[in-house]
Amino acid sequence: MFNVRELSGALGDLGTLLPLTLGAIAVAGLAPTPVLVGFGLFYIATALIYRLPIPVQPMKVVAAVLLTTEITRAGLAASGLMIGAALLVLGSTGWITRLARLVPQSVLAGLQLGLGLALALVSLDLIATAPLVGGMVLCVLVVLLPLPEYPAALIGLVLAIALGQLFDAPGTELTEVLTPAAISIPSLPTFSEFERAFALLALPQLSLTLTNAVLLTALIAGDYFKDRAAHVTPARLSLTSGLANLLLTPFGALPMCHGAGGLAAHYRFGARSGTAPLVLGLVLLALALSPKEIGLAALAAIPAAGLGSLLLVAAGELAVTRRLFDAKPSCWPVIALTAAVTVWADPFWGLLAGSCAEVVRVVIVRAFAQRAKG
């Protein structure tokens, strides 16, 4: 099924995909071609496997460390191999499914709320780079979203580029890396590079991947697509992420995963099938292989403020869910604490804090119930 709504939905997650990816290329000096080829191939594989708008995103912790700390290409590949192997083991053994069954609904609602708020803060930073452009694009998106006949993300993206040129809004500067780069295998990581990659990249990223890219993505897919998403399970999401990283990061791809925010973005802007990720994957491949990196320069020309507007809409879709409003009043403190810790630290610590709070909540509720009977 191909229509303008699917095309709009394909562009819906650019607010998450592009800032981190282009930032890693520009600041960390990654070769553009293998990075974009990696995303393109993983998106195409995801479309064919799931036949739903399941997203592909750069691993956020890895991207953030790349932007702030010097990591070699071999070290980056080592992190992808370690993360991929861990996800493959968790998915193939079924341990990830057992973990998913242990997480209470109140904690899941808090994780969604916290991740939505965290994405909103990132989006506001992007919008602040050109508030007029970001504000105008956001207004257009809000007006068009309730009208399914209009491709809101596509219109918003075209408007952002036009306004960016008109008001000279900043995009991402990539002039230093716009040279063709062949896909190549980096040198074998040394023991010290494996050790550093494990401490700085693999270990902190796994907690975020297991919560956001696996557990919440499967949960939200079920909310959106019901029986159509029966095959979108934590185990399968863990397997596809693991295989992608094992097969692609050794050739220069950025470590990748799925993501709840990306799924919310694709869905919010109209994607309802695997057409959206298939189209985006083909576009990314075409841009990666275009002569003299013209495609990458075109991506960099998209104003950061326009991407922030897309991301803000997706953040709201992720944060405000039926699960949040259906929660019992006694669950509200658990949800609030989980969300706060998620924003302050990361989803892993939010999961731990929320789970502890849920245990305390259950004990208190049972104590009051027994007192009422007595």
N, C-alpha and C positions, 0 to 999 in steps of 0.2 A: 504493500500500500504506500503510494507516494503522493503527497499533496503539500500544499504550502504550510499546513499546520505541522506536518512532520519535519519539514525544512526548518521552520521556526523553532521547533523543539530541539532539533539537532544543534542549533546555535545557543540554546538556553544556558548551557554550562560553560560558556566561554569565560564568564566572569571568574570562575575558579581555575579553569585550565590554563588560560593565557598568562595571567600575571605571574604565577609561579614558574611556568615553563620558560617564558621569555626572560624572566629575572634570572633563572638559573643559567640560561645561555649567555646573557649579557654580563652578569657579574662573575659567575664561576668559570666562564669561558668554555662551556661544553660545546661540542661540535653540533651545529643545528640539525644536520641531515639525519644522523642516527636517532636523535631525540624525537624528531617529528615522525620518522619512519616507525619508531617503536610505538608511539601513540596510535598511529594509523593502523598498524597491524593488529594491535590489541583491541582497538575499537571494532574492526571488521570481524575478528574472531568472536568478540563478545556479542555482536549482533547476530551472528550465525548460530551461536550456542544457545542464547537465551530468547531471541526473537522478541525482545522487549527493550525499552530504552534504558538499559543498565549502563551506567556511565563508566568512563575510564578517567582517572585523575592522577596527577603527580602525587607521590607520597609527601604529605605536608611537612613532616618533621625533617625528612631528608632534604627537601627543598630549602627549608628554613636554615638548616645547618650549612648547606652549600652557600647560602647568601651571606653567612656571617663567619664561617671558618674555612680555612684552606684544606680541601680534600682532594687527593689525587684521583685521576680517572680509574686507576687500579683499585683504590680504596672504595670508590663509588660502586664499581662492579662487585667488589667483595660484599658490600652491604646488600646489594640486590640478590646475590647468590644466597646469603644467609637468611634473608627475609623470605625469599622464595622457597627455600628448603623447609623452613619452619612452617609456612602456610601449607605446603604440600603434605607434610606429616600430619598437621592438625586436621586437614580436610580428608585425607585418605583413611585415617584411623577413626574418624567420627568424634574425636574429642571436642571439636568446635561445636558440634550439635549438642553434646551434653552440657557444655558451658552455656549455650544459648538458653537451655531450658531452666537454668538456675537463676537467670536474671529476672527480678520481679517487674511487673508492668509499671509500677510507679517509678522505678529507676530508669526504665527505658524512656518513659515520658520526660524525665528530667534530663537524660542524655540528649534527646532530640531538642528540647528547649535550649539547653546549654550550647549545643553545636550551632543551632540557628542564631543565637545571640552572638556567638564568637564570629560566625560568618558575617553578621550584620556589622560588627565593629570593623572588620577588614574592609567591607564594602564602603563604609563611611570614610575610611582613610583614602580609598581610591577616589571617591566622589570629591573629597576635599582638594584634590589636585586641580580641579576645574569645576567649582560648585555650580556655575551657571549651566555648563554643558550637562553635568550629571543630573541636576534638578530638572532640566527640560526633558531629558531622556526618560527620567523616572516618571514624570507626569504623563508622558505619552504611553508608557508601559501600563500604568495604572488605569488609564482610560481604555486601552485596547484589550487588556486581559479578559474582561468579562464578555468580549465580543469574539466568539470562536472563529468567525469568518475572516478575521484579520490576523496575519502572522506577527504577533507582537514583537518577538525577539528579532526577527528579520528587519522589521521596520525600525525598531529601536537601534539596531546596529548601524543601519544605513544613515539614520539621523545623527547618531553619535559621530560617525566619520565626517559627515558634512559639517556639523557644528564644530568638530575638532579643527577642521581646516579653516573655518570662518574665524574662530576665536583663538587659534594657535594653541589648542589645549595639548598638554604633554602626553605622549605615549610612552613607549619603551625604547630607549636609545640602544641600537644594535649595530652601529656603523663599524665597530671594531671587529665584529665576528661575521660579517656578511661575506664570507669567502666559502666556496664549495668545500665540503669536508666529506671524505669517503667514509663509509662504515668500516671500521677496523676493530680488531680485537686488541684491547689494551694489554700491557705487560702483566704477567702474573703477579697478584698481590703478594707482598712479603708478609711474614708473620706479624710484624708490627702494624702493617696496614690493616690486616684482618682484625687485630686487637683493637685498633683505634676505631675502625668502622663499626665493630660490634658495640662499643661503648657509646659512641656519638650518634650513630645512625640506626643500626638494626634494633637494639633493645628498646629505645624510646619509641621508635616507629611502630613496632609490633603491637604495643598496647592500643595505639590509635587505630591501626588497621583492623584489629580484632573487633573493636567496638563499633567504629563508624563504617568501615568498608565491608565488613562481613555481617555482624549481627544486625545493625540498624538497617543496612541496605536490604537484607532479606525481609525484615519486618515491614519496611515501608513498601516494598514491592508487593507484599501480600495485601497491605491496606489498599493500594491503588488498583491492583489487577485481579485480586481474589484468586479464583481457580487457575487463571492463566499464568499465575506466578508460582504454581506448585513446585516447579522445577528450580526456582530461584531459592536455594537453600543455603544456610551458612557453610555447609560442607562443600557445595559446588562452587560458591564464590571464593572460598579459600583455595580450592584447587586451581581455578582459572587464574587467580592472582599469582599463586605460587609458580605455576608453569610459565606465565608471561615473564616474570622476573628472572627465572632460571634461564629461559631461552633468549631473552632480548637484552638484559643489562650487560652481559659480557661483550656485546657489540656496540656499546656506547649509549644505549637507551637509559632514560631516567627511570629509577624505580617507580612502579605504577601500582595502582589498586583500583577498586571500585569505590563508591562513596554515597552515603545517604543524601548529602547536599546536592550532589550531581544528579541523582535520580529525581529529587524534588524539582530541580531546575528544568530538566528535560520534560518532565510531566507538566509542570506549570505552564510552559510555553507551547504545549500542544503535542508532544510526542506520545504516541500510544502503541508503537510497535518497534520492531528491530530496524525499521527503515532509517530512523533518525541516527542511531549510532553507526549504521552502515554508511550513510551519506557523509557524516563527519569524518569517519575513518578514511574514506576515499579522498575527501578534500585535503586532509592532513598529508596523505601520501603524495598527492599532486603538488601541494605547496613545498613539501620536503624535496621533491625531485625536480622542481622548476629551475630553469637556467639562472645561474648567478644568484640564487637565493632571493629572487624577486618576491616569491610568495611570503617568505619570512619578513621581508621589509614591509609588505602589505599588512601583515598581522600586527607588526610593531606600530603601524600608523593608527590603529584603533585607539582612541583616547582612553586612558586609564579610568577617567570619570564615567565613561559610557559602560565599561565593563563593571564598574562598581554598582551602577544602577541595576544591571542584570543580576548581579550577585545579591543585592539587597532584596529583590523580589524573591529569589530562590531561598534566601535565609528565612523570610517570613513564612514561606510554604513549609519549610522544614520544622520551624519552631512551633507554629500554631497548628495542632493536630486534634483530631477527635479524641485521641487517647488522653490528651491534656484536660479536656473538658469533662470527660467521663469519669475522671478520678474521684474517689471519695475524699471528703474534706480532710480526713485523717492522713491522707497521702500527700496533701499539699506541702507540708514541711519537707518531706522526703524529696519531692520533685524540686522544690526551691534549692535545697542544699546540693542535690546532684547537679543541677544547672549551674549554680554558683561556682562549685569546685571545677566543673568542666571548663567554664570560661576562664577561671583564675589559673588553673594548671593545665589539665588535658583530660580527655574522656576516660583514660584509665583510672586516674585518681578520682574522677567523678563517679565512676562505677564502684570503686571501693567505698567511698564516703556514703554514697547512696545506699549500697547494700547494708552497711552497718546501721544507717539510719532506719532502714526498713525493718531490720531485726528488732531495734528498739521500739519502733511503732507497733509491731505485732505484739510484743510483750505488754506494752501499755494498753492496747485495745483489749487484749484478753483479760488483763487485770481488772479493767473497768467493767467488762462483761460479767466476770465472776462476782464482782462486788454488787452489780445490779441484781444478779440472781439471788445473792445472799440477803 
